[in-house]
Amino acid sequence: MFCDEKKQNKYDTIIERGTIMGFWIFMLCMCLLVPITMVCFGSYFLKKAPKNINVFFGYRTNMSMKNQNTWEFAHKTIGKIWRLVGYILLPLSVVPMLFFLNQDIDTTGWVGSITVLAQLVVMLLTIIPVEVKLHQTFDKNGNYKDEKAS
C-alpha cells in the first residue's frame, strides 16, 4: 500500500507539473500575440493601406480619414511604428515569462496578464506620434501644409 501511495504521489506531481508548464506555454503565447500582431499589421500597412477609407479596418481617426492622402500617410506612419515597437516588444514579452517558469498557475497568470496589459498600453500610445505627424503634415482639412504656403 505504501509503495502504491508513493507512486500515486509521483504521478500526481508529474501531472501537476505538466499542467503548470502547459499553462505557462499558453500564457507565453498570449504574451506574444500583441507584438506579433503589431509586426504583421505594421509590415502590411507599410506596404499598402486598405484601398478605401472605411470604418471597419485600418488606422481610423478623424484626421486619418479626411482623404486618401491622410489615409495612406497615417497607415505608412503607423506601419513603421508598429513594426519597430512590435520587434522591441517580442523579447521584452518573453523575458518576464522566463523569470516565472515553473511557478504556480496564479503567479503565471498574473505575470502574463500584466505583460499583455502593458503591451496594450504601449500599442495605444503609438496613436500619439501618428496623430502628431498627421497634424504636422496636413492642415485641419487634410491638405498638405506645403501646398498651403504656395
Buried (B, 14 or more C-beta within 10 A) or exposed (E): EEEEEEEEEEEEEEEEEEEBEEBBEEBBEBBBEBBBBBBEBBBBBBEEBBEEBEEEEBBBBEBBBBBEEBBBBBBBBBBBBBBBBBBEBBEBBBEBBEEBEEBEBEEBBBBBEEBBEBBEEBBEEBBEEBBEBBEEBBEEEBBBEEEEEE
